């Protein structure tokens, strides 16, 4: 089991926001991509951040967007679509969305719409 599975989502969330903000994007945009991917509303997202929910539990409760399967490409040299473990793939989907946001990709393309 990977250590990231037991890491608190709330510990990594500020890093996602900081990465996006360094590139001129906003916390609201980070929240938008997370809620698109997971199906959480803003209130549920905040509750997970504050409660210290692990990544495993965070994604166990999520209702992944049907368009998530369209997320492809590499994160840290790993092809997202080739990750075997379903939980690790979901975490990589989130990493990829935040990467695309930080790289200035238009929101419509990030959200696969």
C-alpha positions in Angstrom: 0.0 0.0 0.0 1.3 3.4 -0.9 1.9 6.0 1.8 -0.2 8.5 -0.1 -3.3 6.4 0.6 -3.1 7.1 4.4 -2.0 10.7 4.0 -4.6 13.3 5.0 -6.1 15.0 2.0 -6.2 18.2 4.0 -2.4 18.1 4.2 -2.0 18.0 0.5 -4.8 20.4 -0.5 -2.9 23.5 0.5 0.0 22.3 -1.8 -2.5 22.0 -4.7 -3.7 25.6 -4.0 -0.2 27.0 -3.7 0.9 25.4 -6.9 -2.1 26.9 -8.8 -1.7 30.3 -7.1 2.0 30.5 -8.0 0.9 30.3 -11.6 -1.9 32.9 -11.3 -4.8 30.6 -10.7 -7.1 30.7 -7.7 -8.3 28.5 -4.8 -11.8 28.7 -6.3 -10.4 27.1 -9.6 -8.7 24.4 -7.6 -11.9 23.7 -5.8 -13.8 23.6 -9.1 -11.6 20.9 -10.6 -11.7 18.9 -7.3 -15.5 19.1 -7.1 -15.8 18.2 -10.8 -13.7 15.1 -10.4 -15.2 13.9 -7.0 -18.8 15.1 -7.1 -18.4 16.8 -3.7 -19.9 20.2 -3.2 -17.9 23.0 -1.6 -19.2 22.2 1.9 -18.3 18.5 1.6 -14.8 19.4 0.3 -14.2 21.7 3.2 -15.4 19.0 5.7 -12.9 16.5 4.2 -10.0 19.1 4.4 -10.8 20.0 8.0 -11.5 16.4 9.2 -8.1 15.1 8.1 -9.7 12.5 5.8 -7.2 10.2 4.2 -6.9 10.0 0.4 -8.3 6.5 0.6 -11.4 7.6 2.4 -11.7 10.8 0.4 -12.0 8.9 -2.9 -14.0 6.0 -1.3 -16.8 8.6 -0.6 -16.4 10.3 -4.0 -18.6 9.9 -7.0 -16.1 10.2 -9.8 -17.1 12.2 -12.8 -17.8 10.0 -15.9 -15.4 12.2 -17.8 -12.5 11.2 -15.5 -11.7 8.4 -17.9 -10.8 11.1 -20.5 -7.9 12.3 -18.3 -4.7 11.2 -19.9 -1.1 12.2 -19.9 1.8 12.0 -17.5 2.3 13.1 -13.9 5.8 12.6 -12.5 6.7 10.6 -15.5 3.8 8.1 -15.0 1.1 7.8 -17.6 -2.1 8.4 -15.7 -4.2 6.1 -17.8 -1.8 3.2 -17.3 -1.8 3.2 -13.4 -3.1 -0.2 -12.3 -4.3 0.5 -8.8 -7.8 2.3 -9.0 -7.1 4.5 -6.0 -3.7 5.6 -7.2 -5.2 6.3 -10.6 -7.8 8.6 -9.0 -5.1 10.4 -7.1 -3.1 10.8 -10.3 -6.3 12.2 -12.0 -6.4 14.9 -9.4 -2.7 15.6 -9.7 -3.1 15.9 -13.5 -6.0 18.3 -13.2 -4.1 20.5 -10.8 -1.1 20.4 -13.1 -3.2 21.4 -16.1 -4.7 24.3 -14.1 -1.2 25.5 -13.1 0.0 25.3 -16.7 -2.8 27.7 -17.7 -5.0 25.3 -19.6 -8.5 26.7 -20.1 -11.1 25.4 -17.6 -13.3 24.0 -20.3 -10.5 21.7 -21.5 -9.5 20.7 -17.9 -13.0 19.7 -17.2 -13.2 17.7 -20.5 -16.3 19.6 -21.6 
